[in-house]
Amino acid sequence: MASPDSSDDREELRLLYQITVNDLAYFKTQQWSVTNYALLLFAGVIGVAQLLRPNVTLADRVVLVGATIAIACSALFVLSRLQKSIRIRQSRLEAVRTQFTEAFHVAWAAEQKGIERMHALHLLRTALVGGGVIIAWLVGWRL
């Protein structure tokens, strides 16, 4: 555990740490927002299908199922890009922490976080895939 050499180094590291923590909060919020908007778009697909009833043609069903797949794939892509940004920021935080003092490390290790078995990202992906499958099934075969 190295200690920063000067007060300028300490200030730069503190600034980097704060910016990175803010970035992490922003990216995680964006992941939830992307999922919420995708679910709203799924509801919109169902709404359009309901408006077309009872004269839903095969072409209508293909377009609506295609839209559902496009929504799910787009949202999953954005989630993965955001997750990559999160991993980069987490690595950056780890690197910055190695430069902090022994007192910081003692306080940081006061209690172990424990193993995260279920990440929020898994929940978001499941909602998108599960929702997409259900909407595609409803629009393609049930309505």
C-alpha positions as a LaTeX table, in Angstrom:
\begin{tabular}{lrrr}
\hline
Residue & $x$ (\AA) & $y$ (\AA) & $z$ (\AA) \\
\hline
Met1 & 0.00 & 0.00 & 0.00 \\
Ala2 & 1.77 & 3.05 & $-1.24$ \\
Ser3 & 1.00 & 6.49 & $-0.01$ \\
Pro4 & 0.66 & 9.46 & $-2.35$ \\
Asp5 & 3.86 & 11.52 & $-2.48$ \\
Ser6 & 2.43 & 15.02 & $-2.33$ \\
Ser7 & $-0.68$ & 16.94 & $-1.43$ \\
Asp8 & $-1.26$ & 17.48 & $-5.18$ \\
Asp9 & $-1.28$ & 13.71 & $-5.70$ \\
Arg10 & $-3.69$ & 13.23 & $-2.82$ \\
Glu11 & $-6.01$ & 15.92 & $-4.17$ \\
Glu12 & $-5.96$ & 14.43 & $-7.68$ \\
Leu13 & $-6.71$ & 10.97 & $-6.32$ \\
Arg14 & $-9.53$ & 12.30 & $-4.16$ \\
Leu15 & $-11.00$ & 14.09 & $-7.18$ \\
Leu16 & $-10.69$ & 10.98 & $-9.36$ \\
Tyr17 & $-12.32$ & 8.90 & $-6.63$ \\
Gln18 & $-15.28$ & 11.30 & $-6.32$ \\
Ile19 & $-15.80$ & 11.54 & $-10.07$ \\
Thr20 & $-15.61$ & 7.77 & $-10.43$ \\
Val21 & $-18.12$ & 7.16 & $-7.64$ \\
Asn22 & $-20.50$ & 9.64 & $-9.30$ \\
Asp23 & $-19.99$ & 7.91 & $-12.65$ \\
Leu24 & $-20.85$ & 4.56 & $-11.08$ \\
Ala25 & $-24.06$ & 5.92 & $-9.59$ \\
Tyr26 & $-25.01$ & 7.46 & $-12.94$ \\
Phe27 & $-24.35$ & 4.29 & $-14.95$ \\
Lys28 & $-26.29$ & 2.12 & $-12.52$ \\
Thr29 & $-29.23$ & 4.55 & $-12.63$ \\
Gln30 & $-29.09$ & 4.45 & $-16.42$ \\
Gln31 & $-29.28$ & 0.66 & $-16.38$ \\
Trp32 & $-32.55$ & 0.81 & $-14.45$ \\
Ser33 & $-33.88$ & 3.57 & $-16.71$ \\
Val34 & $-33.09$ & 1.63 & $-19.89$ \\
Thr35 & $-34.91$ & $-1.40$ & $-18.51$ \\
Asn36 & $-37.91$ & 0.68 & $-17.44$ \\
Tyr37 & $-38.19$ & 2.32 & $-20.86$ \\
Ala38 & $-37.91$ & $-1.04$ & $-22.61$ \\
Leu39 & $-40.71$ & $-2.42$ & $-20.44$ \\
Leu40 & $-42.82$ & 0.64 & $-21.29$ \\
Leu41 & $-42.16$ & 0.03 & $-24.97$ \\
Phe42 & $-43.27$ & $-3.59$ & $-24.49$ \\
Ala43 & $-46.51$ & $-2.26$ & $-23.03$ \\
Gly44 & $-46.80$ & $-0.01$ & $-26.09$ \\
Val45 & $-46.48$ & $-3.04$ & $-28.37$ \\
Ile46 & $-49.33$ & $-4.71$ & $-26.49$ \\
Gly47 & $-51.35$ & $-1.50$ & $-26.78$ \\
Val48 & $-50.85$ & $-1.36$ & $-30.55$ \\
Ala49 & $-51.82$ & $-5.03$ & $-30.83$ \\
Gln50 & $-54.99$ & $-4.32$ & $-28.87$ \\
Leu51 & $-55.83$ & $-1.39$ & $-31.15$ \\
Leu52 & $-55.47$ & $-3.61$ & $-34.21$ \\
Arg53 & $-57.79$ & $-6.29$ & $-32.82$ \\
Pro54 & $-59.74$ & $-8.16$ & $-34.11$ \\
Asn55 & $-58.20$ & $-7.64$ & $-37.56$ \\
Val56 & $-54.58$ & $-8.43$ & $-36.72$ \\
Thr57 & $-52.93$ & $-9.77$ & $-39.85$ \\
Leu58 & $-49.88$ & $-12.01$ & $-40.05$ \\
Ala59 & $-47.86$ & $-9.02$ & $-41.27$ \\
Asp60 & $-48.98$ & $-7.02$ & $-38.20$ \\
Arg61 & $-47.91$ & $-9.86$ & $-35.92$ \\
Val62 & $-44.51$ & $-10.13$ & $-37.63$ \\
Val63 & $-43.92$ & $-6.38$ & $-37.29$ \\
Leu64 & $-44.98$ & $-6.35$ & $-33.62$ \\
Val65 & $-42.87$ & $-9.39$ & $-32.73$ \\
Gly66 & $-39.95$ & $-7.85$ & $-34.65$ \\
Ala67 & $-40.38$ & $-4.61$ & $-32.71$ \\
Thr68 & $-40.41$ & $-6.57$ & $-29.45$ \\
Ile69 & $-37.20$ & $-8.38$ & $-30.38$ \\
Ala70 & $-35.57$ & $-5.12$ & $-31.46$ \\
Ile71 & $-36.53$ & $-3.43$ & $-28.19$ \\
Ala72 & $-35.18$ & $-6.31$ & $-26.10$ \\
Cys73 & $-31.94$ & $-6.60$ & $-28.08$ \\
Ser74 & $-31.33$ & $-2.86$ & $-28.04$ \\
Ala75 & $-31.91$ & $-2.63$ & $-24.31$ \\
Leu76 & $-29.65$ & $-5.63$ & $-23.64$ \\
Phe77 & $-26.93$ & $-4.04$ & $-25.78$ \\
Val78 & $-27.14$ & $-0.75$ & $-23.89$ \\
Leu79 & $-27.12$ & $-2.62$ & $-20.56$ \\
Ser80 & $-23.96$ & $-4.45$ & $-21.58$ \\
Arg81 & $-22.24$ & $-1.21$ & $-22.62$ \\
Leu82 & $-23.19$ & 0.40 & $-19.32$ \\
Gln83 & $-21.93$ & $-2.67$ & $-17.45$ \\
Lys84 & $-18.59$ & $-2.41$ & $-19.23$ \\
Ser85 & $-18.35$ & 1.23 & $-18.14$ \\
Ile86 & $-19.19$ & 0.17 & $-14.58$ \\
Arg87 & $-16.44$ & $-2.48$ & $-14.58$ \\
Ile88 & $-13.92$ & 0.09 & $-15.82$ \\
Arg89 & $-14.90$ & 2.52 & $-13.07$ \\
Gln90 & $-14.74$ & $-0.21$ & $-10.44$ \\
Ser91 & $-11.21$ & $-1.10$ & $-11.56$ \\
Arg92 & $-10.28$ & 2.56 & $-11.41$ \\
Leu93 & $-11.59$ & 2.78 & $-7.84$ \\
Glu94 & $-9.56$ & $-0.28$ & $-6.85$ \\
Ala95 & $-6.43$ & 1.32 & $-8.31$ \\
Val96 & $-7.06$ & 4.60 & $-6.50$ \\
Arg97 & $-7.70$ & 2.81 & $-3.20$ \\
Thr98 & $-4.25$ & 1.21 & $-3.31$ \\
Gln99 & $-2.79$ & 4.71 & $-3.04$ \\
Phe100 & $-4.73$ & 5.59 & 0.10 \\
Thr101 & $-3.30$ & 5.48 & 3.59 \\
Glu102 & $-3.29$ & 2.60 & 6.04 \\
Ala103 & $-6.02$ & 4.36 & 8.06 \\
Phe104 & $-8.31$ & 4.30 & 5.02 \\
His105 & $-7.68$ & 0.59 & 4.48 \\
Val106 & $-8.44$ & $-0.20$ & 8.11 \\
Ala107 & $-11.72$ & 1.73 & 7.92 \\
Trp108 & $-12.56$ & 0.18 & 4.52 \\
Ala109 & $-12.11$ & $-3.33$ & 5.90 \\
Ala110 & $-14.24$ & $-2.69$ & 9.01 \\
Glu111 & $-16.86$ & $-5.17$ & 7.80 \\
Gln112 & $-16.92$ & $-7.49$ & 4.84 \\
Lys113 & $-19.62$ & $-6.90$ & 2.23 \\
Gly114 & $-20.14$ & $-10.58$ & 1.61 \\
Ile115 & $-20.63$ & $-12.43$ & $-1.63$ \\
Glu116 & $-23.18$ & $-11.00$ & $-4.05$ \\
Arg117 & $-25.00$ & $-13.97$ & $-5.48$ \\
Met118 & $-27.62$ & $-11.99$ & $-7.38$ \\
His119 & $-26.53$ & $-8.82$ & $-9.10$ \\
Ala120 & $-29.14$ & $-6.26$ & $-10.12$ \\
Leu121 & $-27.91$ & $-6.66$ & $-13.69$ \\
His122 & $-29.16$ & $-10.27$ & $-13.71$ \\
Leu123 & $-32.59$ & $-9.06$ & $-12.63$ \\
Leu124 & $-32.64$ & $-6.41$ & $-15.36$ \\
Arg125 & $-31.58$ & $-8.87$ & $-18.06$ \\
Thr126 & $-34.16$ & $-11.39$ & $-16.87$ \\
Ala127 & $-36.88$ & $-8.75$ & $-17.00$ \\
Leu128 & $-35.93$ & $-7.82$ & $-20.55$ \\
Val129 & $-35.61$ & $-11.35$ & $-21.89$ \\
Gly130 & $-38.63$ & $-12.66$ & $-19.99$ \\
Gly131 & $-40.73$ & $-9.64$ & $-20.88$ \\
Gly132 & $-39.69$ & $-9.86$ & $-24.52$ \\
Val133 & $-40.57$ & $-13.55$ & $-24.72$ \\
Ile134 & $-43.96$ & $-13.01$ & $-23.07$ \\
Ile135 & $-44.82$ & $-10.03$ & $-25.28$ \\
Ala136 & $-43.71$ & $-11.86$ & $-28.44$ \\
Trp137 & $-45.81$ & $-14.86$ & $-27.42$ \\
Leu138 & $-48.86$ & $-12.72$ & $-26.64$ \\
Val139 & $-48.61$ & $-10.67$ & $-29.82$ \\
Gly140 & $-47.57$ & $-13.52$ & $-32.09$ \\
Trp141 & $-49.95$ & $-16.23$ & $-30.98$ \\
Arg142 & $-52.47$ & $-15.15$ & $-28.34$ \\
Leu143 & $-53.97$ & $-11.89$ & $-29.55$ \\
\hline
\end{tabular}
